[in-house]
Protein backbone atom coordinates (compact mmCIF):
# COMPACT_ATOMS: atom_id res chain seq x y z
CA UNK A 1 0.00 0.00 0.00
CA UNK A 2 1.21 3.44 -0.87
CA UNK A 3 1.41 6.10 1.79
CA UNK A 4 1.19 8.93 -0.76
CA UNK A 5 -1.70 11.34 -0.54
CA UNK A 6 -4.13 11.45 -3.42
CA UNK A 7 -4.28 14.88 -5.10
CA UNK A 8 -7.55 16.66 -4.32
CA UNK A 9 -8.88 16.63 -7.91
CA UNK A 10 -7.89 13.09 -8.85
CA UNK A 11 -10.92 11.18 -7.47
CA UNK A 12 -13.29 13.70 -9.05
CA UNK A 13 -11.55 13.38 -12.43
CA UNK A 14 -11.54 9.59 -12.16
CA UNK A 15 -15.28 9.54 -11.39
CA UNK A 16 -15.99 11.92 -14.28
CA UNK A 17 -14.02 9.81 -16.76
CA UNK A 18 -15.74 6.67 -15.53
CA UNK A 19 -19.16 8.32 -15.88
CA UNK A 20 -18.30 9.51 -19.39
CA UNK A 21 -17.16 6.01 -20.41
CA UNK A 22 -20.32 4.41 -19.00
CA UNK A 23 -22.43 7.09 -20.72
CA UNK A 24 -20.72 6.42 -24.06
CA UNK A 25 -21.24 2.65 -23.83
CA UNK A 26 -24.86 3.13 -22.67
CA UNK A 27 -25.53 5.56 -25.53
CA UNK A 28 -24.04 3.25 -28.17
CA UNK A 29 -25.97 0.25 -26.87
CA UNK A 30 -29.23 2.24 -26.69
CA UNK A 31 -28.64 3.53 -30.23
CA UNK A 32 -28.17 -0.05 -31.45
CA UNK A 33 -31.28 -1.14 -29.58
CA UNK A 34 -33.38 1.55 -31.23
CA UNK A 35 -31.98 0.62 -34.66
CA UNK A 36 -32.88 -3.02 -33.99
CA UNK A 37 -36.35 -1.98 -32.87
CA UNK A 38 -36.93 0.05 -36.02
CA UNK A 39 -35.24 -2.21 -38.59
CA UNK A 40 -35.06 -5.72 -37.12
CA UNK A 41 -38.55 -7.01 -37.83
CA UNK A 42 -37.72 -8.49 -41.26
CA UNK A 43 -34.64 -10.28 -39.92
CA UNK A 44 -36.58 -11.89 -37.08
CA UNK A 45 -39.40 -12.87 -39.46
CA UNK A 46 -36.86 -14.41 -41.86
CA UNK A 47 -35.43 -16.48 -38.99
CA UNK A 48 -38.91 -17.52 -37.87
CA UNK A 49 -38.60 -15.82 -34.50
CA UNK A 50 -41.57 -14.04 -32.90
CA UNK A 51 -41.55 -10.25 -33.01
CA UNK A 52 -42.33 -10.11 -29.28
CA UNK A 53 -38.90 -11.55 -28.53
CA UNK A 54 -37.23 -8.78 -30.52
CA UNK A 55 -39.19 -6.17 -28.58
CA UNK A 56 -38.29 -7.87 -25.28
CA UNK A 57 -34.59 -7.88 -26.23
CA UNK A 58 -34.72 -4.18 -27.06
CA UNK A 59 -36.56 -3.40 -23.82
CA UNK A 60 -34.03 -5.33 -21.73
CA UNK A 61 -31.13 -3.62 -23.51
CA UNK A 62 -32.62 -0.16 -22.96
CA UNK A 63 -33.28 -0.94 -19.30
CA UNK A 64 -29.72 -2.22 -18.85
CA UNK A 65 -28.26 0.85 -20.60
CA UNK A 66 -30.30 3.19 -18.38
CA UNK A 67 -29.23 1.36 -15.23
CA UNK A 68 -25.59 1.28 -16.39
CA UNK A 69 -25.47 5.04 -16.73
CA UNK A 70 -25.95 5.87 -13.05
CA UNK A 71 -23.32 5.03 -10.44
CA UNK A 72 -25.78 3.56 -7.90
CA UNK A 73 -27.30 1.16 -10.43
CA UNK A 74 -24.25 0.57 -12.65
CA UNK A 75 -23.63 -2.89 -11.19
CA UNK A 76 -27.21 -4.01 -11.87
CA UNK A 77 -27.05 -2.52 -15.36
CA UNK A 78 -23.72 -4.22 -15.95
CA UNK A 79 -25.17 -7.59 -14.97
CA UNK A 80 -28.23 -7.11 -17.21
CA UNK A 81 -26.13 -5.96 -20.16
CA UNK A 82 -23.53 -8.71 -19.68
CA UNK A 83 -26.14 -11.46 -19.68
CA UNK A 84 -27.97 -9.97 -22.65
CA UNK A 85 -24.83 -9.33 -24.71
CA UNK A 86 -23.52 -12.84 -24.02
CA UNK A 87 -26.84 -14.37 -25.09
CA UNK A 88 -27.10 -12.19 -28.21
CA UNK A 89 -23.48 -12.95 -29.17
CA UNK A 90 -24.23 -16.66 -28.84
CA UNK A 91 -27.34 -16.26 -30.98
CA UNK A 92 -25.37 -14.37 -33.64
CA UNK A 93 -22.73 -17.08 -33.62
CA UNK A 94 -25.39 -19.82 -33.92
CA UNK A 95 -26.94 -18.28 -37.02
CA UNK A 96 -23.56 -17.51 -38.60
CA UNK A 97 -23.46 -13.75 -38.16
CA UNK A 98 -20.51 -11.70 -36.95
CA UNK A 99 -20.40 -11.21 -33.21
CA UNK A 100 -17.05 -9.48 -32.70
CA UNK A 101 -18.56 -6.09 -31.84
CA UNK A 102 -20.87 -7.72 -29.30
CA UNK A 103 -17.85 -9.24 -27.55
CA UNK A 104 -16.12 -5.83 -27.57
CA UNK A 105 -19.16 -4.28 -25.90
CA UNK A 106 -19.30 -7.20 -23.45
CA UNK A 107 -15.65 -6.62 -22.49
CA UNK A 108 -16.30 -2.88 -22.11
CA UNK A 109 -19.31 -3.52 -19.87
CA UNK A 110 -17.29 -5.99 -17.74
CA UNK A 111 -14.39 -3.54 -17.38
CA UNK A 112 -16.53 -0.51 -16.59
CA UNK A 113 -18.63 -2.45 -14.11
CA UNK A 114 -15.50 -3.65 -12.31
CA UNK A 115 -14.01 -0.16 -12.29
CA UNK A 116 -17.25 1.32 -10.95
CA UNK A 117 -17.40 -1.23 -8.13
CA UNK A 118 -13.73 -0.56 -7.37
CA UNK A 119 -14.30 3.20 -7.38
CA UNK A 120 -17.11 2.77 -4.85
CA UNK A 121 -14.77 0.80 -2.57
CA UNK A 122 -12.12 3.54 -2.53
CA UNK A 123 -12.13 6.14 0.26
CA UNK A 124 -14.57 8.95 -0.54
CA UNK A 125 -12.75 11.97 0.85
CA UNK A 126 -10.13 13.62 -1.32
CA UNK A 127 -6.63 13.77 0.01
CA UNK A 128 -7.04 10.51 1.91
CA UNK A 129 -4.24 8.02 2.24
CA UNK A 130 -4.69 4.83 0.22
N, C-alpha and C positions, 0 to 999 in steps of 0.2 A: 504494500500500500504506500502510496506517495503521501508525503507530508506537506506538499505544496498547496498553497491556497489557490482556489479557482478564481480567475478574474471575474469581477462583478457582472459583466455583460455576457460571459460565455454561456451560462445555462439558458438565458433568454434567447440568444442566437441559436443555440442547439434546438430548443423547443420550436422556434420559428421555422427553421429549416425542416425539421421533422413534420411539422404541420403542413408546410408547403409541399413536401414530397407525398404525404398522405392525400392531400387535396388533388395533386396532379394525377395520382393513380386512381383515386375515386372518380375524378372527372372523366378520365379516359375510359374507365370501365362503364360508367353511366352512359357515355356517348355511344359506346359499342352496344350497350343494352337497348338504347333507343333505336339505333340503326337496325338491330335484330328485330325489334318490335315492329318497325315500319316495313321492313323488307324481307323478313324471314318466313313469311307464310308459305310462299311457293316452295321453298326448300323443304320445310317440314311436311308439306303435302306430298311432295315427290318421294320423300322417305317413308311415307305412310304413318307419320306420327301425328297425334292429335294436336290441334292448334292450342288447346288449353295448356298443354305442357310447355309450349313456347312462351306463352304469357306468364306462366308460373316461374319459368327460368328468368325471364326479364324482371319480374317482380322481386324475386329473391336477390338478383344481382343489384337492383336499385336499392333495396333495403340494406344489403351488405355495404354498398358504397356509401350510403348515408351514415351508417353506423361507423364506418372506418374513418370518416372525416373528423369526428370529434374525439378528443383525447380520452374522455371517460368511457366511451363505447367502442374505442378502436380495437380492443381485444375481441369483443363479440363480433364486430364487423370483419375482422381478420379471419376469425374462425369460419364465419358464413361464406366469405369470399374464397377462402382456401378450399373448403369442401366443394363449393360450386365449381370453381375453376378446375379442380382435379377431376370432377365428374365430367365436365364439358370437354376437357382435354382427352379423357378416355373415350368419350363418345366420338369426338373428331377422329381419333386414331382408329376406332373400330370401323368407321365408314370410309376411311382412307383419305381424310382431309388433313391438311397441315395443322399442327397443333403447337408449333414452336413458340408463337407469340403468347399463347395461353400459359405455357410453362414459364415464360419470362415474367408475365404478370403474377403468376403464382409465387415465383421466387421473390418478386418485389413485395408482395403482400406479406410473405413470411418474414422477410428482413425488416420491413417497417413495423410489423406487429411486435417483433422481438425488440427492436429499438425503442418502441413506445413503452413497452413493459419495463425495459431497463431504465428508461428515463424517469418513469414513475417511482422506481426504487431508489433513485439517487436522492441525496439530501436536497430539500427544497430551497433553503436559504442560500443566497449568493455569498461567495466568500467563505464558504464552509470548507473544512478540511475533509478530503476524501481519502 
